[in-house]
Amino acid sequence: MSDWIIRTKLAPSMVSKVSLDRAALSSTLNNVLKTRLVILHAPAGFGKTTLLTAWRASLIDRGIPIGWLSLDDKDRDLSHFLMYIGQACQFGGLIRKDELPSLPAGISGSPPSEYVASLATALGKNKQDIVLVLDDYHRAHTLRNSEILNQLISIVPSNVHFIVSTREYPSALELADLRARDQLVEVDGSSMRFSEAEIRQYLSSLVDLSDETNWAATLFERTEGWPIALNTVRRWIVEGVSLEDTLKQISGRSSDLSDYFLEQVFDALDETTQEFLLQTSFLERVSGDLANHLCGVTNGWEILEDLERKDLFVQALDRERHWYRYHRLFSEFLQERMRRHFVEKIADLHVSASHWFRVQSFESEAVHHALASGRWDVVAELFEALGGWHYGLRGHMDALERAVALLGTQQLTNYPRLWLAKVYLALRHGEIETAGRIQYEFIDFVDENASNDVELHSEISIISQRRGLFANVKCSSSFNLCLLHRRA
């Protein structure tokens, strides 16, 4: 082997200390022996290399030659890329040393296509199934490298199989034809996340499996089955943190996961994308139009599509790719970063989101963001428009309670249906005297301001009638509430 070759690139550099038999995924990878290409794409920390390392060992045990290449940024150079592919094929036993042009002169002295043809010819001399793994392909991806890889994949004989592992969906590879001919297998992050059963198995040596608390389901919900987060959970427990405390502490805000997101994901993004993610991180779902509204950009759709393509913890919620969501832990990381560095912007973003959802007739989300803003005037205006106490009757009593708690009596004067809501809520809590006092104050206010809102008068009567308070409430000189009550 040439002196310039970094030998550690030609085999997995790290082996997980704790193995987990992921039979279903291994079975899927075995399909590469029936196809030409497997694409393994998932965000950072989903255990792609760990999975491939274990599967590589199983192939070696079966006597199937497998070449391995861990790619890095230097492999973006085409000559470097091709030379290492050749070395991986040689080191893995896919070809003999004398079947390649001499290195490095063999590359520099001939066009890349000639080297690819020479490599394909050499691979074709091996009549058994052989596999080449290109790990971390996103680090070496360029259009030229993809063109050459497309060429190699298309001309090698049927016994040669490829696995490409990447954090970004390799759209530059020609996958449509392979897919149409059933020569492509795709494994994504949703397939690689741990199930509840796998979480229990992974932690079985550390956690009492007879524990009746549904801790595995809680961990699955908190982590969404993200392997690196579960590895963090395992390490914490080994270090002496109780399972109960672990369940409370595991989040995208914890230092371990925050550091991982920062190093492996966030810092590699350009400033525009970072700002986009921060300003939309508080949303349960985001569309391009909503992102444009919040961030003051016009390319929100393009940014979301690019984030999804790059597997940056962003996934579409529907087939039309109209709505997207962020991975829960990634969202928590972004929100904490926003809170620490741009806290003054958070309330304004919630207000802006509330207005957008309201215009789009997404009532519950408009309410959620109005309340999250903490702006009493925004909350009051929205709840008054939604009918005040009527909104609570429609099954949103908790939200109504939070809205009323934000407003004092003086602030309620411009929002009569929220004032009535305060009466109604007091009645629901059995605070009859308090409800009567608030209703006295309200009717005095309505009387003094000579309101002609007939519907409001009826609502006053309805609340009185339904709660049997009418006998304790004086009649207004402006409105014949007694008459309204009898008519009701």
CORZI-V228585 format. One line per field, one symbol per residue. burial: + if it has 9 or more other C-alpha atoms within 8 Angstrom, else -. A space follows every 50 residues. Layout:
burial = ???
This chain:
burial = --------++++------------++-++-+++-++++++++++++++++ +-+-++--++---+++++++++--++-+++++++++++++++++++--++ +----++----+--++++++++++-+--+++++++++++++---++++++ +++--+--+++++++++++---+----++---+++-+++--+++-+-+++ --++-----------+-+++-+++++++++-+++-++---+----++--+ ++++--++-+++++++------++-++++++----+++-++++++----+ +-++--+++++++++++----++++++++++++++++++--+---+++++ ++++++++---+--+++++++-++++-+++++++--+++-++---++-++ ++++--+----++-+++++++++++++---+--+++-+++-++++++--- ------++-++++++---++--+--+---++--++---
